[in-house]
Amino acid sequence: MSTLIEQLKTEIARIAKKEVRAELKQIKQFAVQQRSENAALKRRVTQLELALKRAGKAQAAVAVPNEVEAGPSLRFRAGGFASLRKKLNLTAAEMAKLLNVSPQSVYHWEIGKSRPRSSQLPAISAVRKMGKKEVTERLSA
């Protein structure tokens, strides 16, 4: 009787192992497929992020040109405006007061996020021609 029980146990174990192997094979195939799809999606996301970054740079270059012509002698460059303010030892608020604009506008002009209107360019040109003494006199008045 014990040999029958032993044979039954070994047969059950053999069949169970066979069933588990078949199920594991399917699970492994599914896992491989999922890993492959994940890798493909990661590659696609990387490509899209690069394309988005390139498009953003291209749009920024088109939207905010470095130099804007406003008549034959009036032009604006963000870097030149920032260096002018530093040369005159002015804060953004003081420069804004001279030009009758908000300090936020001055900040945006300097970083190139926006540019002054053509009506504001003559005032900027006038400040370019001023010296430190004249600027301090105008601010104190």
JOMO-V788224 format. One record per residue. RES is the residue in one letter. OMEGA is omega as a letter, one per 30 degrees, with the letter a starting at -180 (999 if undefined). BURIAL is + if it has 24 or more other C-alpha atoms within 12 Angstrom, else -. D_CENTER is the distance of its C-alpha to the mean C-alpha in Angstrom with 1 decimal. Layout:
# JOMO-V788224
res->(RES;RES)
omega->(OMEGA;OMEGA)
burial->(BURIAL;BURIAL)
d_center->(D_CENTER;D_CENTER)
This chain:
# JOMO-V788224
res->(M;S;T;L;I;E;Q;L;K;T;E;I;A;R;I;A;K;K;E;V;R;A;E;L;K;Q;I;K;Q;F;A;V;Q;Q;R;S;E;N;A;A;L;K;R;R;V;T;Q;L;E;L;A;L;K;R;A;G;K;A;Q;A;A;V;A;V;P;N;E;V;E;A;G;P;S;L;R;F;R;A;G;G;F;A;S;L;R;K;K;L;N;L;T;A;A;E;M;A;K;L;L;N;V;S;P;Q;S;V;Y;H;W;E;I;G;K;S;R;P;R;S;S;Q;L;P;A;I;S;A;V;R;K;M;G;K;K;E;V;T;E;R;L;S;A)
omega->(a;l;l;l;l;l;l;l;a;l;l;l;l;a;l;l;l;l;a;l;a;l;l;l;l;a;l;l;l;l;l;l;l;l;l;l;l;l;l;l;l;l;a;l;l;l;a;l;l;l;l;l;l;a;l;l;l;l;l;l;l;a;a;l;a;a;a;l;l;a;a;a;a;l;a;l;a;a;l;l;l;l;l;l;l;l;l;a;a;l;l;l;l;l;l;l;l;a;a;l;l;l;l;l;l;a;a;l;a;a;l;a;l;l;a;l;a;l;a;a;l;l;l;l;l;l;l;a;a;l;a;a;a;l;a;l;a;a;a;a;999)
burial->(-;-;-;-;-;-;-;-;-;-;-;-;-;-;-;-;-;-;-;-;-;-;-;-;-;-;-;-;-;-;-;-;-;-;-;-;-;-;-;-;-;-;-;-;-;-;-;-;-;-;-;-;-;-;-;-;-;-;-;-;-;-;-;+;-;+;-;-;-;-;-;-;-;-;+;+;+;+;-;-;+;+;-;+;+;-;-;+;-;+;-;+;-;+;+;+;+;+;+;-;+;-;-;-;+;+;+;-;+;+;-;+;-;+;+;+;-;-;-;+;+;-;+;+;+;-;+;+;-;-;-;-;-;-;+;-;-;-;-;-;-)
d_center->(77.7;75.2;74.6;73.8;71.2;69.8;69.5;68.0;65.3;64.5;64.3;62.0;59.8;59.8;58.9;56.2;54.6;54.8;53.1;50.3;49.8;49.4;46.9;44.9;44.8;43.2;40.7;39.8;39.3;37.0;35.0;34.6;33.6;30.9;29.5;29.4;27.6;25.0;24.4;24.1;21.6;19.5;19.7;18.8;15.7;14.6;15.5;13.7;10.3;11.0;12.3;9.3;7.1;10.4;10.9;7.9;9.0;12.5;12.2;10.9;13.8;16.2;15.4;15.7;18.4;19.4;23.0;24.6;28.3;30.4;33.9;35.4;34.7;31.8;28.3;25.1;22.6;19.9;20.9;24.5;24.3;22.8;25.5;28.1;27.3;27.5;30.6;32.3;31.3;29.9;27.5;25.0;27.6;30.4;28.8;28.0;31.7;32.9;31.0;31.6;28.0;25.9;24.3;20.9;21.4;22.1;19.0;16.9;19.0;18.6;14.8;15.0;13.4;16.9;20.3;23.8;26.2;29.0;31.4;29.7;29.8;33.5;33.0;30.3;32.8;35.5;33.6;33.1;36.8;37.6;38.4;37.7;41.1;40.7;37.3;38.8;41.8;39.7;37.6;40.9;42.6)
